[in-house]
Amino acid sequence: MHPDLFRIGPITIHTYGVMVAIGFLLGVGLALRQARREGISPERISDLSFYLLLAALIGSRVFYVLLNPGPYLKNPLAILKIWEGGLVFYGGLIFAVLTGVIYIKRHGLNLWQIADIFAPSIAIGHAIGRLGCFSAGCCHGRPADLPWAVTFTDPHSLAPLGIPVHPTQLYEATGEFINFLLLILLRRRQGFRGELFWTYVMLYSILRFFVEFFRGDAARGMLTEGLSMAQAISILMFFVAIGFMTYLRSRGAEKR
């Protein structure tokens, strides 16, 4: 829709980057608020948020480059141009989780408590980030003959121009906003530590699995003609989430 928010001389401010920044700041703000309520040092949450952001950017970019190595073998410096799109959410999530576990263990924090604090933040941050994807045209849908199909016309867009396509970015953004609201409601009646985080993983895996049917960007990677890489990971993460929730509930994990 509008890949470039505005230009100041030779400097271009990309809508995608701005939306990602807004999503991150809002997510951190919500996490800090909840941390104060639970008596956790806001400084720890701020520091952890910085490391999580860095890990998520690196992980999401690494996964994208691994799935689409061709252009980057010819021009390795293009790997740094994340403002042009090309981030894989699952890659960012995996790197962020690993980084978070290391940080949390090193500072003696409660792993599942911190994970639950961040779960709604991940959902709302991702929802806003997908609006950035919509602006840039990345993660676009396949051609569609529907009243709500969108047609990208900006020459800087990453989506095919002049062709009505499914607004898959909006599908996912809407789903993540709903996930955010569900997690906020669940927090009020949470039964055990880790429930919010793994509920989010379960909900997102379902959402992403179905949105993938409408995606049209080949760059996301396909395992078979009818199964994308993201769908395969979604199936795996769904069962991992169910397994952890069952385990944590059965062992009587610390209640709120």
SULRAVEN-V608023 format. One record per run of one state. SS is the DSSP state (alpha for helix, beta for strand, coil for the rest). FROM is the first residue (numbers start at 1). TO is the last residue. If there is no record, write none. Layout:
# SULRAVEN-V608023
SS	FROM	TO
SS	FROM	TO
This chain:
# SULRAVEN-V608023
coil	1	3
beta	4	8
coil	9	10
beta	11	14
alpha	15	37
coil	38	41
alpha	42	67
coil	68	69
alpha	70	74
coil	75	75
alpha	76	80
coil	81	81
alpha	82	84
coil	85	88
alpha	89	106
coil	107	110
alpha	111	136
coil	137	140
beta	141	141
coil	142	142
beta	143	143
coil	144	149
beta	150	152
coil	153	160
beta	161	161
coil	162	163
beta	164	165
coil	166	167
alpha	168	187
coil	188	194
alpha	195	214
beta	215	215
coil	216	217
alpha	218	220
coil	221	221
beta	222	224
coil	225	226
beta	227	228
alpha	229	250
coil	251	256
